[in-house]
Amino acid sequence: MYRLSFKLFFLIGILLLSNQCTVDAQSIKNPTYRLMLKMMYKQTVDLMSVSDLAKKVKQKESLILLDAREKKEFETSHIKDAIWIGYEDFTKKRVAELPKDQTVIVYCSVGARSEQIGEQLKNLGFEEVYNLYGGLFEWLNQGYAVENKDGNVTKDIHAYSKLWGVWVDQEAGDKVYD
């Protein structure tokens, strides 16, 4: 499991308890969510917005989507055509056959784990690596589809934990924790 600073958890807790945090269908516009992401990201991997990724997917651009969440999260739902590479047990063997000169977009729930995997991909020689800003939560919150392990569109999203689940708009998806 990845680690976040005590200050970040404290800030999120204060904001949630004070009811100053609201998550709507455009959570990227949510100043609390943006602040959390700003504090979390180290800016070591270029960011790609959900809308830019959606355009690339719609235009069928050649790209590689990598899911840096745990297997049970991926099986619950993921972006269509994403490849699971994991986080805790990530190994370079999982990406060894992928072309290093193709655009790679890596994502997780909100973008922290994927940023770390993105750093590793760059160190492995991948030339064009992006971290999806806001992660899969933002993808779903903006109304884009996810699919389950059987390839069926689903509203389920593994919310990682109840603390992280607050960032999923209740109308966008059905939170799963197991």
Secondary structure, 3 states (H helix, E strand, C coil): CCCCCHHHHHHHHHHHHCCCCCCCCCHHHCHHHHHHHHHHCCCCCEEECHHHHHHHHHCCCCEEEEECCCHHHHHHCECCCCEECCCCCCCHHHHCCCCCCCEEEEECCCCHHHHHHHHHHHHCCCCEEEEECCHHHHHHHCCCCEECCCCCEECEEECCCHHHHCCCCCCCCEEECC
